[in-house]
Amino acid sequence: MKKIIELKNITKAFDGEPVLQNVNLDIYDNEFITLLGPSGCGKTTMLRLIGGFETPDEGEVLFLGKKINDVPPYKRNVNT
């Protein structure tokens, strides 16, 4: 299967409070995933990072192998 989205060692904090710490995730072509967890665990933050509405403090967001950390949302070929 072909990797579409990769999160590599993603770290994100708000006001000094870590929300995501060294998160790694691979999403493959034709795969359907669900993020499940309690309030405040980072589900929406992860989606916002993939969509380009947040920037990771550390790590890389890749789309088809290309780093897209600094690509604006309207230029990303992803939907959440």
N, C-alpha and C positions, 0 to 999 in steps of 0.2 A: 504494500500500500504506500501511497505517496503522502508525505508529511505536508500539510497545508500551513498550520500555525504551530510555532514553537515558542515557548516561554523558557528562557534559560537563566537560572539563578536570579529570578526577579525579587527585588526587595522594594517595598514602598512603605513610607511612614507618613503620618499626618500629625503635626504639632509634636513631633518627637515620639509618638506612639507607633510602634511597628504594626502594620496591618498584614503585610506579606513579607515573609522572610525566606529567601533562597528557594522560591517556588520554581519547579520545573514541570512543564506540561507539553505533551505532543498531541496534536489533533490531526487526524488523518482524513484523507479524501473519503467522502460518503459516510463519515462517522457522525453520529448524533450524541452529544454529551449533555449532561446536566450537572450544574454546580449545586451542591446541597450542603447546607451547614447553618449554624445559628447566626443570628443577627450580629454583625460586626466582625465576621470571620474573614471578609475579603472577597466575597463573591462578586459584588458589583464593582469593586476596585479592579479585579482581574478583567472583567468585561470592558471597563473603561480604558484599561491599558491596551487591550487588543484593539479597541475601536479608535484609539488615539486621543481620547479625551483626558487622559492622565499620562504622565511620563514616569517611568520607573526611576527610583533613586539609584538602583544598581541593576544590572542584568540586561538582557536583550529580548526584544520581541521580533520574531522572524516570520515572514510570510513567504512561502515557497522558497525558503532558504535565504531570503534577502532581509537584512536588518531594516526595520521600519520605525525604530524608536522616535525619530524626528520627522516622520512623514505625517502631515496633517490629516485629520479624519476624512475630509472630503476626497483625499487622494488614495485612501485605502480601499481595497476591493474586498472588504469584509462586512458582514452584517451580524448583529447580535440579537 
